[in-house]
Amino acid sequence: MTSEDGPVEGKPVESSAEREVEQAIEPEAPPIDGLLRNGLLAGLAPHTLATDFGTPLYVYDLDLVGRRIDALGAVLPFGFRLAFAVKANPALGVLTHIAGSGIGADVASGGELEAVLRAGFAPVAIAMTGPGKRDDELAAAVTAGIGAVTVESLGELARLDAIAERLRRRQPILLRLAVADDAKFERVRLIGGAAGKFGMPLPVLREAAGIAAASPNLELLGVHAFGASNLLDASRLADHVAELVAVGEEVATATGVPLRLVDAGGGLGIPYADGEQPLDLALLGTRLEELRGRWDSNPALREMEVLLEPGRFLVGPAGAYVGRVVDVKGTDKAPVAILDGGINHLVRPALVRQEHRLAVLAPDADSRDRVPTTVAGPLCTGLDVFTLHAKLPRPQVGDLIAVLDAGAYGFTESMPFFLSHPTAAEIAVRGGHACLIRPRVSPHDLLDQQIAPRW
Ligand SMILES: Cc1ncc(COP(=O)(O)O)c(C=O)c1O
C-alpha cells in the first residue's frame, strides 16, 4: 500500500466489509437508452397515462434527455459545444428543459427561433441554419443577436449583409459547405459537393468568404457542413469533423480571418432495429480528443471551437408514440392491429421506410403467444403502416401499443390534417411526474379555424 492509499487525516478508515457493502449497493450508471423499462414508460404505467391524457399520445422522458445530454457532453474535449437541433423536437416543454441544461440550439426557421427564445436559450448560443431563410427570418435572427447565422448561398449572404447594415448590427456568420449528395450513406465527401439546395460548393464558398471578410456588417466565424443522417459509426463522425476543420483552415488562410468556429452539424445516430449497436460515445470522445490534440499544436487552430448539432441522438430514444388498438383483423397466424392513430401522427417509418421497434403494453403481454403482427393506423392509404409482421404478443382490441424511439422527427414531422383525426397529445415526464405539454387538437377546433365563404 502506498501512502496515497492510506487514510486521509480526519477521515474515518472503512473496514473492508464496509467497502464491500458500498460496492454492492453502488448504483448502476443510470441508463441512457430507451424510456420503456419493465413495462413502464418513463417510470409510469402506460394505462394510467392513457386514462389521464387519452390516446394517441407522445410521451417524452425529460430526465432521459438530460442524461443523454450529459453522456455526450462528458466525452467531448475542451472547445466542443453542443446545440440541440430543434427540428428534431420543437415542443416548448422539451425545449425549456433542454435550455435549462445549458447547451445551445440550432434553429432552421423564424418559428423555431421564436420557440427557443421563449424557451430561454441565450441568443448567443443559438445558430440558424437552413435553406431559403426569408428576409423577415434573417432580420429576426440579427435583431435577437444570435451567435451565428449559417449562410447557404451568395444571394443569402448579400441579403443578410444588407439586413445587418440596416439594423446597424455586425452579425456573426458561418458559411455552409455543400456535401456531395451521393455521400449520404458513404464516407462524407465535403469537397466537390454539387450546387444543390444545401450550402455552397467549395469554389463558391471561397468567394463568399472573401465577400464576408470584407464586409463591415458580417463577422466571419468559420464553416458549417452537415455530413450524413443517423450515423452509428463514431469514427466516421470524427472524420467528418476533421475534414471540415481542414476546409475551414484553408478558407481562413485564404481570407486572413482566423478560424473561430467549425459547425459539424448533427447526424449522431440511434439504433432503430434490434441488433443495431448504439453510437460508441467513448470511441467518439477518444477520436475527438486526438483531433483536439493535433489542433492544439497548430497556432491557427488553438482558439477554434467546434459545434455539434445533434437532434435525434438527444431526444429520439427518450420519446414514444402510444396508440390504442381499435380493431384486430387478419388471421390467427397473422393478425392486423389497427390503432387510433398512424402516419398522421408519426410519418417517419413510412417516409424513410424504416420500422421502429414496437411494444404491446398490456399487463399480460408476456403471457401471450407471439405472432407476426401488422400494426397500422386508421388512414385510407397503404402507407399508413408502422410494421409488417413484427413478432409481437398477440394484440387485442383495447391494448396500448408503443412505437419506440419516436422522440425525434415524430410529432413534428407528421401529417396531422390527413383524414381529420384529432392530433396526438404530447406529455413530458420529469421526476416521475407527467405533464401535458401540448393538448390534443380536435377536428372541431380545426373546423373552427376555417372559413366557408358565403359567396
Ligand atoms: C443543419 C442541421 N443540423 C442538425 C441536424 C440534426 O440532425 P440529427 O437529428 O440527425 O442529429 C440537421 C438535420 O437535418 C440539420 O439539417
The ligand as an SDF file (V2000), in Angstrom:
LIG
                    3D

 16 16  0  0  0  0  0  0  0  0999 V2000
  -28.1880   21.7350  -40.2500 C   0  0  0  0  0  0  0  0  0  0  0  0
  -28.6310   20.5800  -39.4200 C   0  0  0  0  0  0  0  0  0  0  0  0
  -28.1400   20.4490  -38.1790 N   0  0  0  0  0  0  0  0  0  0  0  0
  -28.5260   19.4330  -37.3860 C   0  0  0  0  0  0  0  0  0  0  0  0
  -29.4580   18.4960  -37.8160 C   0  0  0  0  0  0  0  0  0  0  0  0
  -29.8620   17.4190  -36.8750 C   0  0  0  0  0  0  0  0  0  0  0  0
  -29.5800   16.1670  -37.3430 O   0  0  0  0  0  0  0  0  0  0  0  0
  -29.7360   14.8990  -36.4120 P   0  0  0  0  0  0  0  0  0  0  0  0
  -31.0790   14.9410  -35.7950 O   0  0  0  0  0  0  0  0  0  0  0  0
  -29.5830   13.7630  -37.3480 O   0  0  0  0  0  0  0  0  0  0  0  0
  -28.6440   14.9640  -35.3940 O   0  0  0  0  0  0  0  0  0  0  0  0
  -29.9750   18.5900  -39.1170 C   0  0  0  0  0  0  0  0  0  0  0  0
  -30.9400   17.5830  -39.5970 C   0  0  0  0  0  0  0  0  0  0  0  0
  -31.4670   17.6260  -40.6740 O   0  0  0  0  0  0  0  0  0  0  0  0
  -29.5650   19.6620  -39.9420 C   0  0  0  0  0  0  0  0  0  0  0  0
  -30.0430   19.8120  -41.1780 O   0  0  0  0  0  0  0  0  0  0  0  0
  1  2  1  0
  2  3  1  0
  2 15  2  0
  3  4  2  0
  4  5  1  0
  5  6  1  0
  5 12  2  0
  6  7  1  0
  7  8  1  0
  8  9  2  0
  8 10  1  0
  8 11  1  0
 12 13  1  0
 12 15  1  0
 13 14  2  0
 15 16  1  0
M  END
$$$$
